Amino acid sequence: MEAFQLLSRGGAQFSKDRFQPAFQSLKTSPSKQSTSSESHPDLPLALNFFKYAQVEQGKRKSVEKDFEVSSKKRRLDAGQEDHEEVSPPPMHRHRIKMKGLNVPSQADTFGEMKERYDIPPQLLSNLSKCGYSHPTSIQSSGMPVLFESRDLAAISPTGTGKTLSYLFPILSKLGYPLSASQDPTKKGVRALILAPTRELAHQIHNECLRLTQGRKWRIVLFSKATANSLANKAVRDKVDIIISTPLRLISSYQGGKLELNSIQHLVLDEADRLLDREFLPQVQEILGACSSSGIQKAVFSATLPAEIEKLALKILHNPIRVVIGMKDTPLPLISQSLTYVADDPSKLPSLLAYLLQPYNPPVLVFTSSQPRATSLAEELVLNGISNVDCLHAGLTRKEREDTVSRMRQGQSWVLVSTEVLARGMDFQGVREVINYDFPTSVQSYIHRIGRTGRAGREGKAVTFFTDEDGPYLKTIANVILQSGFTVPDWILKLPKPSKMKRKQMGKVKRPDVVNAVRRVGRRDAIKLRDMIKGSQCRQIRQTDLKTFAENP
Ligand SMILES: Nc1ncnc2c1ncn2[C@@H]1O[C@H](COP(=O)(O)OP(=O)(O)OP(=O)(O)O)[C@@H](O)[C@H]1O
């Protein structure tokens, strides 16, 4: 990690000679062909097409050229603040299936919702300020269910706006912040949103803040610091909404520093993850603590395997089940392909070859473990790939936050991560996802590749597979096929892996380092960093001298 931190904003040279045989063999590989067909000859200096992004003005011109597809362009004069957002293409409508007793009818426009339900004007105004003019399929069908105080199980593909589907009706039903209430008996948290990772909770919190701007809502992203201030009952009684991971919340609850009996709305985002073995005991305890009668519960995910769905339906009362598109199938907006890379040592040269061709940054690369993510990021940096970042659960909170923020600001071109970023994260500009290590399940595959192709945009997903991944290939190939892409016949003819075998998918034992040959020591890293710095300083000095000589 040391070397990576020292070098990640710089870079060294990829030795093509050292990787020559592998490099040559890759020249005809499918990954190369697909890259070049969508290539951008010049990589932009900075990428400011993210929500929440703030990028230096001078570098933006080259970006604009690359993203002419957007209908609303950023037009900036030097020094002028930019508040306009690049509008995404219109969201596609998908097939909607609704099941349950007395299913509320869909609302095709936000205007229709306004007529049917009592929505606070400020919330509607914020909705339009956020640029949401038409509801997506899950919003048209799911929002009325929540507006009509029904429980909901919603399954909708990645990037289709599930967050807004629950935030908008919940905020509307809460009506006004507790701080605006004259009634002293009205106190205590009224809505709770659970998410499996801190990053996702943070993102939901941001979205919630955007929708509530202009009023004094108290929306708390639960952390060690906020948990401490909420230990004071007078403070926590004024909180409207809490957004948290289960673990963080449960420790406060168990310590008697939080009551959940005033919760009226409870959402499990990424429900199948929250109801899996790792989180289930904590989630069950939280559900038990949310004892208010008439509480509304909703579960959301892009994937909900049958046995988890059964569990989810049990915690809901007389629910409506909504399925958008085909269950457990990624959107056809994400073009998907499989790339054969023989064995683990061949993956690094394959990825380097991929990244040395023109590619569409930012790219998200998924590995199977924290050490491998660190090792891969280091290797990319040492091989001259610019603007590489790394994110996994082993980093400090600050490091994780900084990395997400660099990604949002377009400063990261290649982000190497683990499963921690696979769910829910909305980096709108992600053009390509590379599964460096084979996913561990169909769900993992769908969520990982779902980091691209969001909000109606197109994306691309490449999955590396080795001989060891062969037995599980067919499972993923079937998903690709279902989404409307072609898969070589020989893969489809492979035997179907047994249930037992599927459980072992992606759990191949892999070394912690992606390049066993290299051992980067601290001293080497520092030497390299100083060399790069020295060369940069010399360049700057030469430019200064030249400018001075021309304009003394
Ligand atoms: N009605 C809308 N019109 C345009 N964009 C929208 C709309 N609703 C949501 N979006 C945008 O779509 C993107 C994806 O939304 P969101 O993150 O809620 O997707 P999701 O379905 O929860 O995805 P995932 O399954 O990966 O968590 C966000 O950038 C959001 O701002």
The ligand as a Tripos MOL2 file, in Angstrom:
@<TRIPOS>MOLECULE
LIG
   31    33     1     0     0
SMALL
NO_CHARGES

@<TRIPOS>ATOM
      1 N1        -36.4350   10.1020  -12.5990 N.pl3     1 LIG1
      2 C1        -35.1430   10.1790  -12.8750 C.ar      1 LIG1
      3 N2        -34.7160   10.8360  -13.9700 N.ar      1 LIG1
      4 C2        -33.3890   10.9110  -14.2810 C.ar      1 LIG1
      5 N3        -32.4000   10.3600  -13.5110 N.ar      1 LIG1
      6 C3        -32.7660    9.6920  -12.4200 C.ar      1 LIG1
      7 C4        -34.1450    9.5730  -12.0260 C.ar      1 LIG1
      8 N4        -34.1950    8.8770  -10.8840 N.ar      1 LIG1
      9 C5        -32.9220    8.5850  -10.5590 C.ar      1 LIG1
     10 N5        -32.0710    9.0720  -11.4700 N.ar      1 LIG1
     11 C6        -30.5940    8.9540  -11.4740 C.3       1 LIG1
     12 O1        -30.2940    7.6160  -11.7860 O.3       1 LIG1
     13 C7        -29.0590    7.2490  -11.1800 C.3       1 LIG1
     14 C8        -29.1970    5.8820  -10.5420 C.3       1 LIG1
     15 O2        -30.0810    5.9670   -9.4460 O.3       1 LIG1
     16 P1        -29.9240    5.0150   -8.1820 P.3       1 LIG1
     17 O3        -28.5420    5.0870   -7.6490 O.co2     1 LIG1
     18 O4        -31.0380    5.3090   -7.2790 O.co2     1 LIG1
     19 O5        -30.1100    3.5970   -8.8960 O.3       1 LIG1
     20 P2        -30.4210    2.1950   -8.2510 P.3       1 LIG1
     21 O6        -31.5550    1.6130   -9.0130 O.co2     1 LIG1
     22 O7        -30.5910    2.3280   -6.7780 O.co2     1 LIG1
     23 O8        -29.0950    1.3930   -8.6020 O.3       1 LIG1
     24 P3        -28.3700    0.2100   -7.7750 P.3       1 LIG1
     25 O9        -29.1980   -1.0270   -7.9590 O.co2     1 LIG1
     26 O10       -27.0470    0.1010   -8.4150 O.co2     1 LIG1
     27 O11       -28.3210    0.6360   -6.3600 O.co2     1 LIG1
     28 C9        -28.7330    8.3400  -10.1730 C.3       1 LIG1
     29 O12       -27.6790    9.1090  -10.6820 O.3       1 LIG1
     30 C10       -29.9870    9.1680  -10.0950 C.3       1 LIG1
     31 O13       -29.6830   10.5210   -9.8670 O.3       1 LIG1
@<TRIPOS>BOND
     1     1     2 1
     2     2     3 ar
     3     2     7 ar
     4     3     4 ar
     5     4     5 ar
     6     5     6 ar
     7     6     7 ar
     8     6    10 ar
     9     7     8 ar
    10     8     9 ar
    11     9    10 ar
    12    10    11 1
    13    11    12 1
    14    11    30 1
    15    12    13 1
    16    13    14 1
    17    13    28 1
    18    14    15 1
    19    15    16 1
    20    16    17 2
    21    16    18 1
    22    16    19 1
    23    19    20 1
    24    20    21 2
    25    20    22 1
    26    20    23 1
    27    23    24 1
    28    24    25 2
    29    24    26 1
    30    24    27 1
    31    28    29 1
    32    28    30 1
    33    30    31 1
@<TRIPOS>SUBSTRUCTURE
     1 LIG1         1 GROUP 0 **** ****
